[in-house]
Amino acid sequence: MKKTIFVAMLASAFITSPVFAGGDPQAGKEKSAVCAGCHGADGNSTIGANPRLAGQNESYLYRALTQYKSGGRKDMLMANMVADLSKQDMKDLAAWFASQEGNTLQVLSEE
């Protein structure tokens, strides 16, 4: 039991550590122009089929970009978009979108 808790704590510390993320939001903003067409200038897509990136966890966004680049995530458009990005480019983009305030969708209730 103690070993399981230790491993969980170690994994949590690694994922949230600045070493893992390490992006520069300002540099990411400058690199994000190509992303705006689908995901919105600040990561708040207005197109339902495109994910909202604003406010997502930085390490999650970085991991998603690296998976598109490696082929771990299958999407031809995204694979082409990230093909020429360096690790630092992806970290910067992740930092930019994570630093933005995410809009939430409102669910209208029927009364």
GROMACS elastic network, one bead per residue, 0.5 to 0.9 nm:
[ bonds ]
;  ai    aj funct       b0    kb
    1     4     6  0.52130   500
    1     5     6  0.64591   500
    1     6     6  0.87274   500
    2     5     6  0.51801   500
    2     6     6  0.61328   500
    2     7     6  0.86476   500
    3     6     6  0.50750   500
    3     7     6  0.61685   500
    3     8     6  0.86100   500
    4     7     6  0.52080   500
    4     8     6  0.61915   500
    4     9     6  0.86370   500
    5     8     6  0.51038   500
    5     9     6  0.61457   500
    5    10     6  0.85563   500
    6     9     6  0.51286   500
    6    10     6  0.60644   500
    6    11     6  0.85669   500
    7    10     6  0.50394   500
    7    11     6  0.60749   500
    7    12     6  0.85187   500
    8    11     6  0.51735   500
    8    12     6  0.61333   500
    8    13     6  0.86496   500
    9    12     6  0.50841   500
    9    13     6  0.61826   500
    9    14     6  0.86681   500
   10    13     6  0.51842   500
   10    14     6  0.62660   500
   10    15     6  0.87710   500
   11    14     6  0.51505   500
   11    15     6  0.62177   500
   11    16     6  0.86972   500
   12    15     6  0.53391   500
   12    16     6  0.62857   500
   12    17     6  0.84231   500
   13    16     6  0.54743   500
   13    17     6  0.58494   500
   14    17     6  0.52360   500
   14    18     6  0.86682   500
   14    19     6  0.82380   500
   14    20     6  0.69272   500
   15    18     6  0.86002   500
   15    19     6  0.89772   500
   15    20     6  0.64018   500
   15    21     6  0.81966   500
   15    59     6  0.66449   500
   15    60     6  0.88026   500
   16    19     6  0.84573   500
   16    20     6  0.70002   500
   16    21     6  0.75987   500
   16    58     6  0.86205   500
   16    59     6  0.70243   500
   17    20     6  0.54869   500
   17    21     6  0.69081   500
   17    22     6  0.86051   500
   17    59     6  0.89359   500
   18    21     6  0.52047   500
   18    22     6  0.53498   500
   18    23     6  0.85750   500
   19    22     6  0.55221   500
   20    59     6  0.69491   500
   20    91     6  0.89335   500
   21    58     6  0.64615   500
   21    59     6  0.55138   500
   21    62     6  0.72362   500
   21    91     6  0.61049   500
   21    92     6  0.86660   500
   21    94     6  0.79865   500
   21    95     6  0.75525   500
   22    88     6  0.81710   500
   22    91     6  0.62665   500
   22    92     6  0.76417   500
   22    95     6  0.77400   500
   23    27     6  0.81740   500
   23    28     6  0.76230   500
   23    58     6  0.84444   500
   23    88     6  0.68356   500
   23    89     6  0.80466   500
   23    90     6  0.78433   500
   23    93     6  0.72710   500
   23    94     6  0.68098   500
   23    95     6  0.50139   500
   23    96     6  0.78850   500
   24    27     6  0.53790   500
   24    28     6  0.61438   500
   24    29     6  0.87345   500
   24    88     6  0.86815   500
   24    91     6  0.72677   500
   24    93     6  0.78631   500
   24    94     6  0.86272   500
   24    95     6  0.59049   500
   24    96     6  0.70707   500
   25    29     6  0.61096   500
   25    30     6  0.87579   500
   25    91     6  0.87143   500
   25    92     6  0.56065   500
   25    93     6  0.68967   500
   25    94     6  0.77450   500
   25    97     6  0.76647   500
   25    98     6  0.83214   500
   25    99     6  0.69708   500
   26    29     6  0.50724   500
   26    30     6  0.65589   500
   26    31     6  0.88268   500
   26    92     6  0.76872   500
   26    93     6  0.89639   500
   26    95     6  0.84295   500
   26    96     6  0.66448   500
   27    30     6  0.52318   500
   27    31     6  0.63973   500
   27    32     6  0.87155   500
   27    89     6  0.81480   500
   27    92     6  0.58727   500
   27    93     6  0.76218   500
   27    95     6  0.88854   500
   27    96     6  0.77517   500
   28    32     6  0.59354   500
   28    89     6  0.70378   500
   28    90     6  0.80423   500
   28    91     6  0.77876   500
   28    94     6  0.72269   500
   28    95     6  0.66150   500
   28    97     6  0.78789   500
   29    32     6  0.51353   500
   29    33     6  0.74033   500
   29    41     6  0.86586   500
   29    42     6  0.83355   500
   29    92     6  0.78895   500
   29    93     6  0.68965   500
   29    95     6  0.88277   500
   29    96     6  0.56407   500
   29    97     6  0.80439   500
   30    33     6  0.66559   500
   30    93     6  0.88103   500
   31    34     6  0.72627   500
   31    35     6  0.83266   500
   31    89     6  0.74871   500
   31    92     6  0.79828   500
   31    93     6  0.68442   500
   32    35     6  0.51454   500
   32    36     6  0.65582   500
   32    41     6  0.74086   500
   32    42     6  0.85771   500
   32    43     6  0.89939   500
   32    93     6  0.64691   500
   32    96     6  0.81451   500
   32    97     6  0.87266   500
   33    36     6  0.53569   500
   33    37     6  0.78727   500
   33    41     6  0.68781   500
   34    37     6  0.66196   500
   34    38     6  0.85498   500
   34    81     6  0.84432   500
   35    38     6  0.60354   500
   35    39     6  0.58344   500
   35    40     6  0.70738   500
   35    41     6  0.73299   500
   35    43     6  0.81163   500
   35    81     6  0.84997   500
   36    39     6  0.50642   500
   36    42     6  0.73753   500
   36    43     6  0.71216   500
   36    44     6  0.89764   500
   36    45     6  0.81374   500
   37    40     6  0.59892   500
   37    41     6  0.75881   500
   37    45     6  0.86359   500
   38    41     6  0.88413   500
   38    43     6  0.87748   500
   38    45     6  0.65350   500
   38    46     6  0.83336   500
   38    47     6  0.72433   500
   38    50     6  0.63147   500
   38    51     6  0.85471   500
   39    42     6  0.77056   500
   39    43     6  0.50581   500
   39    44     6  0.60405   500
   39    46     6  0.75109   500
   39    47     6  0.77407   500
   39    50     6  0.62301   500
   39    51     6  0.66591   500
   39    52     6  0.62042   500
   39    53     6  0.69348   500
   39    54     6  0.88685   500
   40    44     6  0.51566   500
   40    46     6  0.69593   500
   40    47     6  0.87316   500
   40    52     6  0.80970   500
   40    53     6  0.87609   500
   41    44     6  0.72504   500
   41    45     6  0.81665   500
   42    45     6  0.82015   500
   42    53     6  0.81116   500
   42    54     6  0.63901   500
   42    96     6  0.82682   500
   42    97     6  0.66764   500
   42   100     6  0.63518   500
   42   101     6  0.81940   500
   42   102     6  0.85877   500
   43    51     6  0.83905   500
   43    52     6  0.56029   500
   43    55     6  0.81947   500
   43    96     6  0.88008   500
   43    97     6  0.58268   500
   43    98     6  0.87591   500
   43   100     6  0.72819   500
   43   101     6  0.86714   500
   43   102     6  0.75614   500
   44    51     6  0.80693   500
   44    53     6  0.63553   500
   44    54     6  0.56662   500
   44    55     6  0.89689   500
   44   100     6  0.86814   500
   44   101     6  0.84097   500
   44   102     6  0.63144   500
   44   103     6  0.63301   500
   44   104     6  0.89849   500
   45    48     6  0.73322   500
   45    49     6  0.88166   500
   45    50     6  0.63191   500
   45    51     6  0.65448   500
   45    52     6  0.51519   500
   45    53     6  0.77253   500
   45    54     6  0.86728   500
   46    49     6  0.88760   500
   46    50     6  0.79034   500
   46    52     6  0.82490   500
   47    50     6  0.55894   500
   47    51     6  0.81391   500
   47    52     6  0.89414   500
   48    51     6  0.73420   500
   48    52     6  0.88080   500
   52    55     6  0.83710   500
   52    56     6  0.81526   500
   52   102     6  0.73862   500
   52   103     6  0.81120   500
   53    56     6  0.56960   500
   53    57     6  0.89315   500
   53    61     6  0.77096   500
   53    94     6  0.86185   500
   53    97     6  0.57515   500
   53    98     6  0.71924   500
   53   100     6  0.84754   500
   53   102     6  0.74365   500
   54    57     6  0.89045   500
   54    96     6  0.82466   500
   54    98     6  0.55943   500
   54    99     6  0.71095   500
   54   101     6  0.57087   500
   54   103     6  0.75500   500
   55    58     6  0.82991   500
   55    97     6  0.63163   500
   55    99     6  0.60796   500
   55   100     6  0.52901   500
   55   101     6  0.51687   500
   55   103     6  0.83308   500
   56    59     6  0.87129   500
   56    60     6  0.72169   500
   56    61     6  0.68600   500
   56    94     6  0.85173   500
   56    97     6  0.70445   500
   56    98     6  0.50382   500
   56    99     6  0.82990   500
   56   100     6  0.84987   500
   56   101     6  0.89456   500
   56   102     6  0.76044   500
   57    60     6  0.52380   500
   57    61     6  0.63519   500
   57    62     6  0.87564   500
   57    94     6  0.81268   500
   57    95     6  0.86939   500
   57    97     6  0.87352   500
   57    98     6  0.57176   500
   57    99     6  0.89396   500
   58    61     6  0.52087   500
   58    62     6  0.62014   500
   58    63     6  0.85626   500
   58    91     6  0.80032   500
   58    93     6  0.88524   500
   58    94     6  0.51192   500
   58    95     6  0.55820   500
   58    96     6  0.84390   500
   58    97     6  0.76156   500
   58    98     6  0.51350   500
   58    99     6  0.82121   500
   59    62     6  0.50715   500
   59    63     6  0.60129   500
   59    64     6  0.85256   500
   59    91     6  0.83265   500
   59    94     6  0.72621   500
   59    95     6  0.85169   500
   59    98     6  0.88885   500
   60    63     6  0.51126   500
   60    64     6  0.61319   500
   60    65     6  0.87015   500
   60    94     6  0.81167   500
   61    64     6  0.50825   500
   61    65     6  0.62707   500
   61    66     6  0.86906   500
   61    90     6  0.84123   500
   61    91     6  0.83788   500
   61    93     6  0.82537   500
   61    94     6  0.51857   500
   61    95     6  0.83642   500
   61    97     6  0.81805   500
   61    98     6  0.77943   500
   62    65     6  0.52103   500
   62    66     6  0.62604   500
   62    67     6  0.86099   500
   62    87     6  0.86772   500
   62    90     6  0.59185   500
   62    91     6  0.57200   500
   62    92     6  0.86673   500
   62    93     6  0.78058   500
   62    94     6  0.52934   500
   62    95     6  0.83330   500
   63    66     6  0.51537   500
   63    67     6  0.61167   500
   63    68     6  0.87070   500
   63    90     6  0.88689   500
   63    94     6  0.89326   500
   64    67     6  0.50684   500
   64    68     6  0.62937   500
   64    69     6  0.86843   500
   64    72     6  0.88502   500
   64    73     6  0.75616   500
   65    68     6  0.51750   500
   65    69     6  0.62889   500
   65    70     6  0.87108   500
   65    73     6  0.87571   500
   65    78     6  0.82835   500
   65    79     6  0.86389   500
   65    82     6  0.69142   500
   65    90     6  0.64631   500
   65    91     6  0.88936   500
   65    94     6  0.83546   500
   66    70     6  0.61012   500
   66    71     6  0.84532   500
   66    72     6  0.82092   500
   66    73     6  0.87793   500
   66    82     6  0.81373   500
   66    87     6  0.78166   500
   66    90     6  0.74725   500
   67    70     6  0.50623   500
   67    71     6  0.58390   500
   67    73     6  0.52247   500
   67    74     6  0.84080   500
   67    79     6  0.88165   500
   68    71     6  0.52002   500
   68    72     6  0.60594   500
   68    74     6  0.65192   500
   68    75     6  0.69920   500
   68    76     6  0.86183   500
   68    78     6  0.62754   500
   68    79     6  0.51247   500
   68    80     6  0.87147   500
   68    81     6  0.89126   500
   68    82     6  0.70229   500
   68    83     6  0.84632   500
   69    72     6  0.76572   500
   69    73     6  0.80381   500
   69    78     6  0.80295   500
   69    79     6  0.54891   500
   69    80     6  0.81243   500
   69    81     6  0.86349   500
   69    82     6  0.57238   500
   69    83     6  0.57967   500
   69    84     6  0.87593   500
   69    85     6  0.84220   500
   70    73     6  0.76494   500
   70    79     6  0.81837   500
   70    83     6  0.88645   500
   71    74     6  0.58462   500
   71    75     6  0.82239   500
   71    79     6  0.72348   500
   73    79     6  0.83876   500
   74    78     6  0.82722   500
   74    79     6  0.75165   500
   75    78     6  0.54610   500
   75    79     6  0.59441   500
   75    80     6  0.86142   500
   76    79     6  0.50422   500
   76    80     6  0.62023   500
   76    81     6  0.86265   500
   77    80     6  0.52801   500
   77    81     6  0.62593   500
   77    82     6  0.88952   500
   78    82     6  0.62029   500
   78    83     6  0.83870   500
   79    82     6  0.54616   500
   79    83     6  0.59293   500
   80    83     6  0.51986   500
   80    84     6  0.80713   500
   81    84     6  0.74758   500
   81    85     6  0.80878   500
   82    85     6  0.51990   500
   82    86     6  0.84618   500
   82    90     6  0.81230   500
   83    86     6  0.85661   500
   85    88     6  0.79098   500
   85    89     6  0.55949   500
   85    90     6  0.64401   500
   86    89     6  0.50144   500
   86    90     6  0.63905   500
   86    91     6  0.86505   500
   87    90     6  0.51931   500
   87    91     6  0.62073   500
   87    92     6  0.86457   500
   88    92     6  0.60306   500
   88    93     6  0.85229   500
   89    92     6  0.51232   500
   89    93     6  0.61835   500
   89    94     6  0.85746   500
   90    93     6  0.51065   500
   90    94     6  0.60718   500
   90    95     6  0.85424   500
   91    94     6  0.50905   500
   91    95     6  0.61342   500
   91    96     6  0.86702   500
   92    95     6  0.50571   500
   92    96     6  0.61975   500
   92    97     6  0.87626   500
   93    96     6  0.51111   500
   93    97     6  0.62758   500
   93    98     6  0.84306   500
   94    97     6  0.54301   500
   94    98     6  0.59443   500
   94    99     6  0.84994   500
   95    98     6  0.51456   500
   95    99     6  0.60801   500
   95   100     6  0.88891   500
   96    99     6  0.52692   500
   96   100     6  0.67028   500
   97   100     6  0.53456   500
   97   101     6  0.84267   500
   97   102     6  0.88601   500
   98   101     6  0.78795   500
   98   102     6  0.86088   500
